[in-house]
Amino acid sequence: MFVILLPLLLTDEYGLSSPYFCKFICPAGTLEGGVPLVLLNSSLRSAAGWLFGWKAAVLVIVLIGSVFIHRFFCKYLCPLGAFYALFNKFSFYRLNVEKEKCTDCKKCEQVCPMNVEITRCINSTECIRCGKCKAACPTEAIKTDSLIKKDIREKQITKKG
């Protein structure tokens, strides 16, 4: 909504729009620019209005959320992560679970920073391909693969069969 819909629907007479996500949600500007400036400049402290208060509240929520949830901002607020997730199913770099080797110990899921149910859907849209699941697997059942290799293998199998 803040990245696509509002900038498309709320434009001025020249067709320009505010960067609504950056203006109302993203806490980076508040942390990097707003807080230091407001702390160092007393005239800015008196001029800081509701928008600065809102952004400071979002920043506090993100900081607290990050203490309890790994990659909190990326999982729940970042539009770039949502955009990348759309293309995750078509990624050239893939992970596969060899069912014959998997003992269903769930060690891979315990170390996954994105809480992906690896034994059910290893190439989930939430997966960031960090490789922690592969490193944690005691039976080495998780393998890296690519779509290109997979296509070649499938063609070889169909030719033999």
LUMFI-522599 format. One line per field, with one value per residue (C-alpha): residue number from 1; residue in three letters; x, y negated, z negated. Coordinates in nm, 2 decimals. Each point is the difference from the previous one (the first is absolute). Layout:
num c(NUM;...)
residu c(Ala;...)
u c(X;...)
v c(Y;...)
w c(Z;...)
REM end
This chain:
num c(1;2;3;4;5;6;7;8;9;10;11;12;13;14;15;16;17;18;19;20;21;22;23;24;25;26;27;28;29;30;31;32;33;34;35;36;37;38;39;40;41;42;43;44;45;46;47;48;49;50;51;52;53;54;55;56;57;58;59;60;61;62;63;64;65;66;67;68;69;70;71;72;73;74;75;76;77;78;79;80;81;82;83;84;85;86;87;88;89;90;91;92;93;94;95;96;97;98;99;100;101;102;103;104;105;106;107;108;109;110;111;112;113;114;115;116;117;118;119;120;121;122;123;124;125;126;127;128;129;130;131;132;133;134;135;136;137;138;139;140;141;142;143;144;145;146;147;148;149;150;151;152;153;154;155;156;157;158;159;160;161)
residu c(Met;Phe;Val;Ile;Leu;Leu;Pro;Leu;Leu;Leu;Thr;Asp;Glu;Tyr;Gly;Leu;Ser;Ser;Pro;Tyr;Phe;Cys;Lys;Phe;Ile;Cys;Pro;Ala;Gly;Thr;Leu;Glu;Gly;Gly;Val;Pro;Leu;Val;Leu;Leu;Asn;Ser;Ser;Leu;Arg;Ser;Ala;Ala;Gly;Trp;Leu;Phe;Gly;Trp;Lys;Ala;Ala;Val;Leu;Val;Ile;Val;Leu;Ile;Gly;Ser;Val;Phe;Ile;His;Arg;Phe;Phe;Cys;Lys;Tyr;Leu;Cys;Pro;Leu;Gly;Ala;Phe;Tyr;Ala;Leu;Phe;Asn;Lys;Phe;Ser;Phe;Tyr;Arg;Leu;Asn;Val;Glu;Lys;Glu;Lys;Cys;Thr;Asp;Cys;Lys;Lys;Cys;Glu;Gln;Val;Cys;Pro;Met;Asn;Val;Glu;Ile;Thr;Arg;Cys;Ile;Asn;Ser;Thr;Glu;Cys;Ile;Arg;Cys;Gly;Lys;Cys;Lys;Ala;Ala;Cys;Pro;Thr;Glu;Ala;Ile;Lys;Thr;Asp;Ser;Leu;Ile;Lys;Lys;Asp;Ile;Arg;Glu;Lys;Gln;Ile;Thr;Lys;Lys;Gly)
u c(0.00;0.27;0.24;-0.23;-0.36;0.04;0.27;-0.22;-0.32;0.11;0.19;0.02;-0.09;0.34;-0.05;0.25;-0.06;0.16;0.21;-0.27;0.18;0.32;-0.21;-0.23;0.15;0.37;0.19;0.34;-0.02;-0.12;0.28;0.28;-0.11;-0.29;0.10;0.35;-0.12;-0.28;0.23;0.26;-0.22;-0.25;-0.19;-0.06;-0.13;-0.27;-0.08;-0.02;-0.37;-0.22;0.19;0.32;-0.19;-0.16;0.33;0.17;-0.28;0.06;0.37;-0.06;-0.24;0.26;0.28;-0.21;-0.13;0.36;0.09;-0.26;-0.03;0.30;-0.02;-0.32;0.01;0.08;-0.28;-0.28;0.06;0.25;-0.16;0.32;-0.02;-0.36;0.10;0.29;-0.24;-0.20;0.30;0.13;-0.19;0.20;0.34;0.29;0.16;-0.22;0.01;-0.12;-0.07;0.09;-0.29;0.20;0.26;-0.22;-0.08;-0.25;0.20;-0.10;0.35;-0.01;-0.32;0.14;0.29;-0.20;-0.01;-0.31;-0.20;-0.05;-0.15;0.29;-0.11;-0.34;0.10;0.37;-0.02;-0.26;-0.04;0.13;0.33;0.30;0.24;0.24;0.10;-0.04;-0.24;0.25;0.28;-0.22;-0.12;0.17;-0.06;0.09;-0.35;-0.02;0.17;0.04;-0.12;-0.09;-0.29;0.23;0.15;-0.35;-0.13;0.30;-0.05;-0.37;0.07;0.26;-0.25;-0.27;0.24;0.10;-0.35)
v c(0.00;-0.25;0.10;0.04;-0.11;-0.33;-0.13;0.10;-0.14;-0.31;-0.22;-0.38;-0.19;0.10;0.37;0.01;0.17;0.02;0.30;0.11;0.31;-0.20;-0.29;0.19;0.35;0.05;-0.08;-0.04;-0.38;-0.05;0.20;-0.13;-0.36;-0.10;0.11;-0.15;-0.33;-0.04;0.09;-0.25;-0.29;-0.16;-0.19;0.33;0.16;-0.27;0.04;0.38;0.08;0.30;0.16;0.01;0.15;0.26;0.10;0.01;0.24;0.22;0.00;0.11;0.27;0.13;-0.01;0.19;0.24;0.07;0.11;0.27;0.09;0.06;-0.24;-0.16;-0.29;0.22;0.25;-0.24;-0.35;0.00;-0.02;0.11;0.34;0.04;-0.09;0.25;0.27;-0.02;0.12;0.25;0.29;-0.07;-0.03;0.17;0.08;0.27;0.23;0.36;0.25;0.36;0.18;0.33;-0.16;-0.23;0.14;-0.28;-0.11;-0.37;-0.13;-0.19;-0.18;-0.08;-0.20;-0.17;-0.38;-0.03;0.28;0.19;0.35;0.15;0.36;-0.11;-0.29;-0.07;-0.26;-0.21;-0.36;-0.08;0.18;-0.23;0.29;-0.06;0.36;0.05;0.29;0.17;-0.04;0.12;0.32;0.30;0.23;-0.25;0.05;-0.37;-0.07;-0.31;0.01;-0.23;0.00;0.06;0.31;0.12;-0.04;0.19;0.29;0.02;0.02;0.27;0.20;-0.03;0.10;0.32;0.09)
w c(0.00;-0.10;0.28;0.30;-0.06;-0.18;0.24;0.30;-0.14;-0.19;0.24;0.05;0.32;0.15;-0.06;-0.29;-0.33;-0.34;-0.09;-0.25;-0.13;-0.08;-0.14;-0.23;-0.06;0.05;-0.32;0.17;0.05;-0.35;-0.15;0.23;0.04;-0.20;-0.35;0.01;0.15;-0.25;-0.29;0.11;0.10;-0.25;0.27;0.19;-0.32;-0.02;0.37;0.00;0.06;0.00;0.29;-0.19;-0.30;0.22;0.16;-0.35;-0.11;0.31;-0.08;-0.36;0.12;0.25;-0.26;-0.26;0.27;0.11;-0.35;0.00;0.37;0.23;0.30;-0.13;0.24;0.30;-0.08;-0.08;0.14;0.28;0.34;0.17;-0.17;0.11;0.36;-0.01;-0.14;0.32;0.20;-0.26;0.17;0.32;-0.16;0.17;-0.33;-0.17;-0.30;0.01;-0.28;0.09;-0.17;-0.02;-0.21;-0.21;-0.35;-0.07;-0.30;0.07;-0.09;0.33;-0.10;-0.35;0.15;0.28;-0.06;0.21;-0.17;0.32;-0.03;0.19;0.01;0.15;0.23;0.01;0.28;-0.17;0.10;-0.35;0.05;0.04;0.10;-0.29;-0.01;-0.38;0.05;0.23;-0.26;-0.28;0.17;-0.17;0.30;0.27;0.15;0.11;0.33;0.21;0.36;0.28;0.24;0.29;-0.15;-0.10;0.36;0.14;-0.25;0.08;0.37;-0.05;-0.21;0.26;0.28;-0.20;-0.09)
REM end
